[in-house]
Amino acid sequence: MIKQLRLVLGDQLNAAHSWWREPDDQVVYLIAELHQEATYVVHHIQKLVGFFAAMEAFAKALKAAGHRVDYLTLDATQAYADLGALLESKLLEHQASSWAYQLPDEYRLDQQLKALETRLGYPVERVDSEHFLTSRSAWQQYPHHRMEFFYRRLRQQYQVLLDPQGQPLGGKWNYDAENRSALPQAVSIPEPLCFTLSVEPIIERIQRHQLPYLGRIDAKAFIWPVTRRQARQLLADFLVRCLPFFGRYQDALSTRGWSLFHSRLSFCLNTKMLHPLEVIRAAEAHWQAHQDVISLAQVEGFIRQILGWREYVRALYWEKMPSYAQTNALQAERDLPAFFWTGQTKMACLRQAIEQSLDYAYAHHIQRLMVTGNFALLAGIAPDQVDRWYLGVYIDALEWVELPNTRGMSQYADGGLLASKPYAASGQYINKMGDLCGQCFYQVKQKTGPQSCPLNSLYWHFVDRHQAQLTNNARMKLVYANWQRQKPEQRTAILATAEAYLAQLENL
């Protein structure tokens, strides 16, 4: 008989949480590999393995610290229809007087747990996950609903990159204009730090339970960190080897490497193995100690992603759910092409981004936004299908962060709530930011004809068909002026080329 059963979800691996301050024999922690969590979308095999391995390692660490832990694999949970059935059984088994959970980050789990409070009939305690720098109600607490102003408020609140007078170091809040460079051949790319964990038993378990999955994995050398120690190693490696070049080349597209100068810390952050403020303080301190090799623009660009963007999209998510998940402002309805699951396309930029995603369960933000996301936007792919792909394919993808980034930022399905304009681009942008176009079947400088870059005609087709919605957008006025300046016969040829491509999306 115990006084409390405490549920720990797979993305709540926060070693600094107040729950762990003192072991208590009257408290049992429940950590479980759940079929419902493994199947609500088709996940990448590395995502399933990463979460299960990190959960198991966390459970072992808790036990070693003296806590009572009930860790259940798929073998033990297969008998339960869902999380509720498991909780009900475990409350009876342990003869618990009450149960508790940390507030989940995904709306569907939040609703499920709220319903279970009534259904189970036990006293329940809800606690914060003690991870984020803002609350669920931050959208209302920080009323400037553009990320830049949200970010500035948090910079001031947490005293990040400020001078003694509370002003931004260097005199500017944002150095994004300095962080949009393509990657020169002369700049060498560091070999990414990868780990080599053998995960064969986990893969065997996943396959035995016939869980659906996508992507590829090396069962003898799993590359992602699954413990806090490994997460801290990856952070330290990023600060030393990548941060000096991160900001400047964060938007670069390159065939020379899959990681470039990116930190790849999002999985560590989203599972809570690392705390965002811990990462921010470490980056700021490292920059201060190494200003001879790291410019302010490099560190500001990195910190903005965590302190600004990450907190901002979470605030929007909790403010706008559940209706946000149904938004489709551009009435996009086409099916996602099958090559998103295979990488088998003649378009070099898409092929590289998709194959990398299948190989590593990872792509950096420009690959997600301006390659795969841009194509889906221009082609008018149904947002539900785009969401499912992004939510499944990336190891760091949880709905609270994936949904605003995909449906809002990438697909403009929220009609401009998150992004001030659609992030649409032609092949010219891809060519400017990387070295992919020279290896492509299509010709990036051609706008019409059977071998012209599909992004070129699809871009203008997108602009033309959404003119009624976007023509009054201040950031689109130059685009529409450019479109109208083109000769009628040229516009007709471009639209005809786009229609031909849209009719054969599967064969691009």
ZIZI-V563432 format. One record per residue. N is the residue number from 1. RES is the residue in one letter. SS is DSSP state (A for helix, B for strand, O for the rest). OMEGA is omega in radians with two decimals (999 if undefined). BURIAL is # if it has 9 or more other C-alpha atoms within 8 Angstrom, else .. Layout:
BEGIN
N | RES | SS | OMEGA | BURIAL
N | RES | SS | OMEGA | BURIAL
END
This chain:
BEGIN
1 | M | O | -3.13 | .
2 | I | B | 3.13 | #
3 | K | B | -3.09 | #
4 | Q | B | 2.97 | #
5 | L | B | -3.08 | #
6 | R | B | -3.14 | #
7 | L | B | 3.06 | #
8 | V | O | -3.14 | #
9 | L | O | -3.06 | #
10 | G | O | 3.09 | #
11 | D | O | 3.14 | .
12 | Q | O | -3.06 | #
13 | L | O | -3.04 | #
14 | N | O | -3.08 | #
15 | A | O | -3.12 | .
16 | A | O | -3.10 | .
17 | H | O | -3.09 | #
18 | S | A | 3.07 | .
19 | W | A | -2.99 | .
20 | W | A | -3.05 | #
21 | R | O | -3.12 | .
22 | E | O | 3.03 | .
23 | P | O | -3.12 | #
24 | D | O | -3.10 | .
25 | D | O | -3.13 | .
26 | Q | O | 3.14 | .
27 | V | B | 3.04 | #
28 | V | B | 3.10 | #
29 | Y | B | -3.13 | #
30 | L | B | 3.07 | #
31 | I | B | -2.98 | #
32 | A | B | 2.95 | #
33 | E | O | -3.01 | #
34 | L | O | 3.07 | #
35 | H | A | -3.11 | #
36 | Q | A | -3.13 | #
37 | E | A | -3.12 | .
38 | A | A | -3.01 | #
39 | T | A | -3.12 | #
40 | Y | O | 2.97 | .
41 | V | O | 3.08 | .
42 | V | O | -3.08 | #
43 | H | B | 2.95 | #
44 | H | B | 3.14 | #
45 | I | A | 3.12 | #
46 | Q | A | 3.09 | #
47 | K | A | 3.10 | #
48 | L | A | -3.12 | #
49 | V | A | -3.11 | #
50 | G | A | 3.13 | #
51 | F | A | -3.11 | #
52 | F | A | 3.14 | #
53 | A | A | 3.13 | #
54 | A | A | 3.10 | #
55 | M | A | -3.12 | #
56 | E | A | 3.12 | #
57 | A | A | 3.13 | #
58 | F | A | 3.12 | #
59 | A | A | 3.11 | #
60 | K | A | 3.13 | .
61 | A | A | 3.10 | .
62 | L | A | 3.11 | #
63 | K | A | 3.14 | #
64 | A | A | 3.11 | .
65 | A | O | 3.06 | .
66 | G | O | -3.13 | .
67 | H | O | 3.05 | #
68 | R | B | -3.06 | #
69 | V | B | 3.02 | #
70 | D | B | -3.13 | .
71 | Y | B | -3.07 | #
72 | L | B | 3.05 | #
73 | T | O | 3.09 | #
74 | L | A | 3.14 | #
75 | D | A | -3.09 | .
76 | A | A | -3.06 | .
77 | T | A | -3.08 | #
78 | Q | O | -3.11 | #
79 | A | O | -3.06 | .
80 | Y | O | -3.09 | .
81 | A | O | -3.10 | #
82 | D | O | -3.13 | #
83 | L | A | -3.12 | #
84 | G | A | 3.13 | #
85 | A | A | 3.11 | #
86 | L | A | 3.13 | #
87 | L | A | -3.14 | .
88 | E | A | -3.14 | #
89 | S | A | -3.08 | .
90 | K | A | 3.06 | .
91 | L | A | 3.10 | #
92 | L | A | -3.11 | .
93 | E | A | -3.11 | .
94 | H | O | -3.11 | #
95 | Q | O | -3.08 | .
96 | A | B | 3.09 | #
97 | S | B | -3.10 | #
98 | S | B | 3.04 | #
99 | W | B | -3.08 | #
100 | A | B | 3.04 | #
101 | Y | B | 3.00 | #
102 | Q | B | -3.13 | #
103 | L | O | -3.13 | #
104 | P | O | -3.11 | #
105 | D | O | -3.13 | .
106 | E | O | -3.07 | #
107 | Y | A | -3.09 | #
108 | R | A | 3.11 | .
109 | L | A | 3.09 | #
110 | D | A | 3.13 | #
111 | Q | A | 3.13 | .
112 | Q | A | -3.12 | .
113 | L | A | 3.07 | #
114 | K | A | 3.12 | .
115 | A | A | -3.13 | .
116 | L | A | 3.11 | #
117 | E | A | 3.13 | #
118 | T | A | -3.05 | .
119 | R | A | -3.05 | .
120 | L | A | 3.06 | .
121 | G | O | 3.10 | .
122 | Y | O | 2.96 | #
123 | P | B | -3.08 | .
124 | V | B | 3.10 | #
125 | E | B | 3.06 | .
126 | R | B | 3.12 | .
127 | V | B | 3.11 | .
128 | D | O | 3.10 | .
129 | S | O | 3.07 | #
130 | E | O | -3.09 | .
131 | H | O | -3.01 | .
132 | F | O | -3.10 | #
133 | L | O | 3.06 | .
134 | T | O | 3.13 | .
135 | S | O | 3.07 | .
136 | R | O | -3.09 | #
137 | S | O | -3.05 | #
138 | A | A | 3.12 | #
139 | W | A | 3.11 | #
140 | Q | A | -3.11 | .
141 | Q | A | 3.11 | .
142 | Y | O | -2.88 | #
143 | P | O | 3.10 | .
144 | H | O | -2.96 | .
145 | H | O | 2.89 | .
146 | R | O | -3.02 | .
147 | M | A | -3.07 | #
148 | E | A | -3.11 | .
149 | F | A | 3.03 | #
150 | F | A | 3.14 | #
151 | Y | A | 3.14 | #
152 | R | A | 3.12 | #
153 | R | A | -3.14 | #
154 | L | A | 3.03 | #
155 | R | A | 3.14 | #
156 | Q | A | -3.11 | #
157 | Q | A | -3.08 | .
158 | Y | A | 3.06 | .
159 | Q | O | -3.10 | #
160 | V | O | 3.11 | .
161 | L | O | 3.11 | #
162 | L | B | 3.04 | #
163 | D | O | -3.09 | .
164 | P | O | 3.11 | .
165 | Q | O | 3.12 | .
166 | G | O | 3.11 | .
167 | Q | O | -3.11 | .
168 | P | B | 3.08 | #
169 | L | A | -3.13 | #
170 | G | A | 3.09 | .
171 | G | A | 3.13 | .
172 | K | O | 3.10 | .
173 | W | O | -2.92 | .
174 | N | O | -3.13 | .
175 | Y | O | -3.07 | #
176 | D | A | -3.12 | .
177 | A | A | 3.13 | .
178 | E | A | -3.01 | #
179 | N | O | -3.10 | #
180 | R | O | -3.03 | #
181 | S | O | 2.95 | #
182 | A | O | -3.04 | #
183 | L | O | 3.12 | #
184 | P | O | 3.11 | .
185 | Q | O | -3.08 | .
186 | A | O | -3.12 | .
187 | V | O | 3.14 | .
188 | S | O | -3.10 | .
189 | I | O | 3.14 | .
190 | P | O | 3.03 | .
191 | E | O | -3.08 | .
192 | P | O | 3.05 | .
193 | L | O | 3.10 | .
194 | C | O | 3.14 | .
195 | F | O | -3.01 | #
196 | T | O | -3.13 | .
197 | L | B | 3.03 | .
198 | S | O | -3.06 | .
199 | V | O | -3.10 | #
200 | E | A | 3.13 | .
201 | P | A | 3.14 | .
202 | I | A | 3.12 | #
203 | I | A | 3.11 | #
204 | E | A | -3.14 | .
205 | R | A | 3.13 | #
206 | I | A | -3.11 | #
207 | Q | A | 3.13 | .
208 | R | A | 3.11 | .
209 | H | O | 3.05 | .
210 | Q | O | 3.06 | .
211 | L | O | 3.09 | #
212 | P | O | 3.07 | .
213 | Y | B | 3.08 | .
214 | L | B | 3.06 | #
215 | G | O | -3.04 | #
216 | R | O | -3.10 | #
217 | I | O | 2.97 | #
218 | D | O | -3.02 | .
219 | A | O | -3.09 | #
220 | K | O | -3.11 | #
221 | A | O | 3.10 | #
222 | F | B | -2.90 | #
223 | I | O | -2.99 | .
224 | W | O | 3.10 | .
225 | P | O | 3.14 | #
226 | V | O | 3.05 | #
227 | T | O | 3.10 | #
228 | R | A | 3.12 | #
229 | R | A | 3.12 | .
230 | Q | A | 3.12 | #
231 | A | A | 3.11 | #
232 | R | A | 3.05 | #
233 | Q | A | -3.13 | .
234 | L | A | 3.08 | #
235 | L | A | -3.12 | #
236 | A | A | 3.13 | .
237 | D | A | 3.11 | #
238 | F | A | -3.09 | #
239 | L | A | -3.07 | #
240 | V | A | -2.96 | .
241 | R | A | -3.02 | .
242 | C | A | -3.06 | #
243 | L | A | 3.13 | #
244 | P | A | -3.11 | #
245 | F | A | -2.96 | #
246 | F | A | -3.03 | #
247 | G | O | -3.05 | #
248 | R | O | -3.04 | #
249 | Y | O | -3.09 | #
250 | Q | O | 3.14 | #
251 | D | O | -3.05 | #
252 | A | O | 3.02 | #
253 | L | B | -3.05 | #
254 | S | O | 3.04 | #
255 | T | O | -3.03 | .
256 | R | O | 3.14 | .
257 | G | O | -3.09 | .
258 | W | O | -3.07 | .
259 | S | O | -3.12 | #
260 | L | O | -3.13 | .
261 | F | O | -3.10 | #
262 | H | O | -3.04 | #
263 | S | O | -3.05 | .
264 | R | O | -3.13 | .
265 | L | O | -3.02 | #
266 | S | A | 3.08 | .
267 | F | A | 3.11 | #
268 | C | A | 3.12 | #
269 | L | A | -3.02 | #
270 | N | A | 2.99 | #
271 | T | O | 3.11 | #
272 | K | O | 3.00 | #
273 | M | O | 3.04 | #
274 | L | O | 3.07 | #
275 | H | O | -3.09 | #
276 | P | A | -3.12 | #
277 | L | A | 3.06 | .
278 | E | A | 3.14 | .
279 | V | A | -3.14 | #
280 | I | A | -3.14 | #
281 | R | A | 3.13 | #
282 | A | A | 3.13 | .
283 | A | A | -3.14 | #
284 | E | A | -3.12 | #
285 | A | A | -3.13 | .
286 | H | A | 3.09 | #
287 | W | A | -3.13 | #
288 | Q | A | -3.12 | .
289 | A | A | -3.05 | .
290 | H | O | -3.10 | .
291 | Q | O | 3.07 | #
292 | D | O | -3.13 | .
293 | V | O | -3.13 | .
294 | I | O | 3.14 | #
295 | S | O | 3.11 | #
296 | L | A | -3.11 | #
297 | A | A | -3.13 | #
298 | Q | A | -3.07 | #
299 | V | A | 3.12 | #
300 | E | A | 3.13 | #
301 | G | A | 3.13 | #
302 | F | A | -3.11 | #
303 | I | A | -3.13 | #
304 | R | A | 3.13 | #
305 | Q | A | -3.06 | #
306 | I | A | -3.09 | #
307 | L | A | -3.13 | #
308 | G | A | -2.95 | #
309 | W | A | -3.06 | #
310 | R | A | 3.13 | #
311 | E | A | -3.10 | #
312 | Y | A | -3.10 | #
313 | V | A | 3.08 | #
314 | R | A | 3.12 | #
315 | A | A | 3.13 | #
316 | L | A | -3.12 | #
317 | Y | A | -3.08 | #
318 | W | A | 3.10 | #
319 | E | A | -2.94 | #
320 | K | A | 3.11 | .
321 | M | O | 0.08 | #
322 | P | O | -3.05 | .
323 | S | A | -3.09 | .
324 | Y | A | -3.09 | #
325 | A | A | 3.11 | .
326 | Q | A | -3.09 | .
327 | T | O | 3.10 | #
328 | N | O | -3.00 | #
329 | A | O | -3.10 | #
330 | L | O | 3.09 | #
331 | Q | O | 3.11 | .
332 | A | O | -2.99 | #
333 | E | O | -3.10 | .
334 | R | B | 3.12 | .
335 | D | O | 3.05 | .
336 | L | O | -3.11 | #
337 | P | O | -3.11 | .
338 | A | A | -3.10 | .
339 | F | A | 3.04 | #
340 | F | A | 3.14 | #
341 | W | A | -3.07 | .
342 | T | O | -3.04 | #
343 | G | O | -3.06 | #
344 | Q | O | 3.10 | .
345 | T | O | 3.12 | #
346 | K | O | 3.13 | #
347 | M | O | -3.01 | #
348 | A | A | -3.09 | #
349 | C | A | 3.11 | #
350 | L | A | -3.13 | #
351 | R | A | -3.12 | #
352 | Q | A | -3.10 | #
353 | A | A | -3.11 | #
354 | I | A | 3.12 | #
355 | E | A | 3.08 | #
356 | Q | A | 3.13 | #
357 | S | A | 3.13 | #
358 | L | A | -3.14 | #
359 | D | A | -2.97 | #
360 | Y | A | -3.04 | #
361 | A | O | -3.04 | #
362 | Y | O | 2.89 | #
363 | A | O | -3.12 | #
364 | H | O | -2.90 | .
365 | H | A | -3.14 | .
366 | I | A | 3.03 | #
367 | Q | A | -3.13 | #
368 | R | A | -3.05 | #
369 | L | A | -2.93 | #
370 | M | A | 3.05 | #
371 | V | A | -3.12 | #
372 | T | A | -3.14 | #
373 | G | A | 3.13 | #
374 | N | A | 3.12 | #
375 | F | A | -3.13 | #
376 | A | A | 3.11 | #
377 | L | A | -3.09 | #
378 | L | A | -3.09 | #
379 | A | A | 3.12 | #
380 | G | O | -3.13 | #
381 | I | B | -3.12 | #
382 | A | O | -3.08 | #
383 | P | A | 3.11 | #
384 | D | A | -3.12 | .
385 | Q | A | 3.09 | #
386 | V | A | 3.12 | #
387 | D | A | -3.08 | #
388 | R | A | 3.14 | #
389 | W | A | -3.12 | .
390 | Y | A | -3.12 | #
391 | L | A | -3.12 | #
392 | G | A | -2.90 | #
393 | V | A | -3.03 | #
394 | Y | O | -3.08 | #
395 | I | O | -3.10 | #
396 | D | O | -2.97 | #
397 | A | O | 2.94 | #
398 | L | O | -2.94 | #
399 | E | A | -3.07 | .
400 | W | A | 3.14 | #
401 | V | A | -3.12 | #
402 | E | A | -3.01 | #
403 | L | A | 3.11 | #
404 | P | A | -3.14 | #
405 | N | A | -3.10 | #
406 | T | A | -3.03 | #
407 | R | A | -3.11 | #
408 | G | A | -3.06 | #
409 | M | A | -3.02 | #
410 | S | A | -3.00 | #
411 | Q | O | 3.12 | #
412 | Y | O | -3.09 | #
413 | A | O | 3.11 | #
414 | D | O | 3.07 | #
415 | G | O | 3.07 | #
416 | G | O | 3.10 | #
417 | L | O | -3.10 | .
418 | L | O | -3.09 | #
419 | A | O | -3.10 | #
420 | S | O | 3.05 | .
421 | K | O | 3.05 | #
422 | P | O | 3.09 | #
423 | Y | O | -3.14 | #
424 | A | O | -3.12 | #
425 | A | O | 3.07 | #
426 | S | O | 3.10 | #
427 | G | A | -3.14 | #
428 | Q | A | 3.13 | #
429 | Y | A | 3.13 | .
430 | I | A | -3.13 | #
431 | N | A | -3.14 | #
432 | K | A | -3.01 | .
433 | M | A | -3.09 | #
434 | G | B | -3.08 | #
435 | D | O | -3.03 | #
436 | L | O | -2.96 | #
437 | C | A | 3.14 | #
438 | G | A | -3.10 | .
439 | Q | A | -3.00 | .
440 | C | O | 3.03 | #
441 | F | O | -3.09 | .
442 | Y | O | -3.11 | #
443 | Q | B | -3.00 | #
444 | V | O | -3.10 | #
445 | K | O | 3.12 | .
446 | Q | O | 3.13 | #
447 | K | O | -3.08 | #
448 | T | O | 3.10 | #
449 | G | O | -3.00 | .
450 | P | O | 3.11 | .
451 | Q | O | 3.08 | #
452 | S | B | 3.11 | #
453 | C | O | -3.13 | #
454 | P | A | -3.12 | #
455 | L | A | -3.11 | #
456 | N | A | -3.11 | #
457 | S | A | 3.11 | #
458 | L | A | 3.10 | #
459 | Y | A | -3.11 | #
460 | W | A | 3.05 | #
461 | H | A | 3.09 | #
462 | F | A | 3.13 | #
463 | V | A | -3.08 | #
464 | D | A | -3.03 | .
465 | R | A | 3.12 | .
466 | H | O | -3.08 | #
467 | Q | A | -3.11 | #
468 | A | A | -3.11 | .
469 | Q | A | -2.94 | .
470 | L | A | -3.02 | .
471 | T | O | 3.13 | #
472 | N | O | 3.07 | .
473 | N | O | -3.05 | .
474 | A | A | -3.10 | .
475 | R | A | 3.13 | .
476 | M | A | -3.05 | #
477 | K | A | 3.12 | #
478 | L | A | 3.12 | .
479 | V | A | -3.12 | .
480 | Y | A | 3.07 | #
481 | A | A | 3.11 | .
482 | N | A | -3.14 | .
483 | W | A | -3.12 | #
484 | Q | A | 3.13 | .
485 | R | A | -3.13 | .
486 | Q | O | -3.10 | .
487 | K | O | -3.12 | .
488 | P | A | -3.12 | .
489 | E | A | 3.09 | .
490 | Q | A | 3.11 | .
491 | R | A | 3.13 | #
492 | T | A | -3.14 | .
493 | A | A | 3.13 | #
494 | I | A | -3.12 | #
495 | L | A | 3.11 | #
496 | A | A | 3.09 | .
497 | T | A | 3.13 | #
498 | A | A | 3.13 | #
499 | E | A | 3.11 | .
500 | A | A | 3.12 | .
501 | Y | A | 3.13 | #
502 | L | A | 3.12 | .
503 | A | A | -3.12 | .
504 | Q | O | -3.12 | .
505 | L | A | -3.08 | .
506 | E | A | -3.05 | .
507 | N | A | -3.11 | .
508 | L | O | 999 | .
END
